[in-house]
Amino acid sequence: MQSIMLDGIKKSMNKLNKQYENGETIAGNIEFIENRGKENRYTYRYLNQTVFTFGYTRGSKKNEIPIRWVPRQMGLTNAEYNKLYDCSLSKKEYNSLMITRGKIRYS
């Protein structure tokens, strides 16, 4: 399994935080909480629902920590996460996947 570095996580989270894709407004936003010396946390919310949340503790070389469990926390396979990272999976497609998998519910 490929290790995911913090810079890659930041890139993927920034993509999920974009409000517009191809001129269309896309729901969902990332909340990032940075605690100095403790765990940093990402939470993705879509229509007032928490889709995923995960945290990590930074070491002294904060950008060199391999993190392998992020795709699973996001509800993705490693291949799907790589597509999100490489920009072939859009935020809209990610939201659709989460709806299909039952992580996002419509009332």
C-alpha positions as CSV (number, residue, x, y, z in Angstrom):
1,M,0.0,0.0,0.0
2,Q,1.3,3.5,-0.9
3,S,2.0,5.9,1.9
4,I,0.3,9.2,1.8
5,M,2.2,12.3,3.0
6,L,0.8,15.3,4.7
7,D,1.2,17.5,1.6
8,G,-0.9,15.1,-0.4
9,I,-3.6,15.2,2.3
10,K,-3.6,19.0,2.3
11,K,-4.0,19.0,-1.5
12,S,-6.9,16.6,-1.4
13,M,-8.6,18.5,1.4
14,N,-8.2,21.8,-0.5
15,K,-9.9,20.1,-3.4
16,L,-12.9,19.1,-1.2
17,N,-13.1,22.6,0.2
18,K,-13.6,24.3,-3.2
19,Q,-17.0,25.7,-3.5
20,Y,-17.2,25.8,-7.3
21,E,-16.4,23.3,-10.1
22,N,-16.8,24.3,-13.7
23,G,-18.9,27.3,-12.7
24,E,-21.3,25.1,-10.6
25,T,-21.7,25.5,-6.8
26,I,-20.9,22.2,-5.1
27,A,-22.0,21.6,-1.5
28,G,-19.6,20.4,1.2
29,N,-16.8,22.0,3.1
30,I,-13.7,21.0,5.1
31,E,-13.1,22.2,8.7
32,F,-9.5,22.1,9.8
33,I,-8.6,22.4,13.4
34,E,-4.9,22.8,14.2
35,N,-3.9,22.2,17.8
36,R,-0.3,23.2,18.5
37,G,1.6,20.1,19.7
38,K,-1.5,17.9,19.6
39,E,-3.7,16.3,17.0
40,N,-4.7,18.2,13.9
41,R,-8.2,17.3,12.7
42,Y,-10.0,17.4,9.3
43,T,-13.8,17.1,9.1
44,Y,-15.8,17.1,5.9
45,R,-19.4,18.2,6.2
46,Y,-22.1,18.0,3.5
47,L,-25.6,19.4,4.1
48,N,-25.0,19.5,7.9
49,Q,-23.9,15.9,7.9
50,T,-20.4,14.8,8.9
51,V,-19.1,12.5,6.1
52,F,-15.7,11.9,7.6
53,T,-13.3,13.1,10.3
54,F,-9.8,12.1,11.0
55,G,-6.8,13.5,12.9
56,Y,-3.1,13.1,12.9
57,T,-0.3,14.1,15.2
58,R,2.7,15.9,13.6
59,G,6.2,14.9,14.4
60,S,9.3,17.0,14.2
61,K,9.5,16.5,10.4
62,K,5.8,17.3,9.9
63,N,5.7,16.8,6.1
64,E,7.4,13.5,6.1
65,I,5.0,11.4,8.1
66,P,3.5,8.5,6.1
67,I,-0.2,8.1,6.7
68,R,-1.9,5.0,5.3
69,W,-5.4,5.1,6.8
70,V,-6.8,8.3,5.3
71,P,-8.5,6.8,2.3
72,R,-10.4,4.4,4.5
73,Q,-11.5,7.2,6.8
74,M,-12.8,9.1,3.8
75,G,-14.8,6.1,2.6
76,L,-12.5,5.6,-0.4
77,T,-10.3,2.8,-1.7
78,N,-6.7,3.6,-2.3
79,A,-7.3,3.8,-6.1
80,E,-10.2,6.2,-5.6
81,Y,-8.2,8.4,-3.3
82,N,-5.4,8.5,-5.9
83,K,-8.0,9.7,-8.4
84,L,-9.1,12.4,-6.0
85,Y,-5.5,13.4,-5.5
86,D,-4.7,13.3,-9.2
87,C,-7.8,15.4,-10.0
88,S,-9.6,12.8,-12.1
89,L,-12.2,12.4,-9.3
90,S,-14.1,15.7,-8.8
91,K,-15.7,16.9,-5.6
92,K,-19.1,16.3,-7.1
93,E,-18.2,12.7,-8.0
94,Y,-16.9,12.2,-4.4
95,N,-20.2,13.4,-3.0
96,S,-22.1,11.1,-5.3
97,L,-19.9,8.1,-4.2
98,M,-20.7,8.9,-0.6
99,I,-24.4,9.2,-1.3
100,T,-24.3,5.8,-3.1
101,R,-22.4,4.2,-0.2
102,G,-24.8,5.6,2.4
103,K,-22.4,8.0,4.1
104,I,-24.5,10.9,3.1
105,R,-28.3,10.6,3.6
106,Y,-31.1,12.7,2.3
107,S,-34.0,13.2,4.6
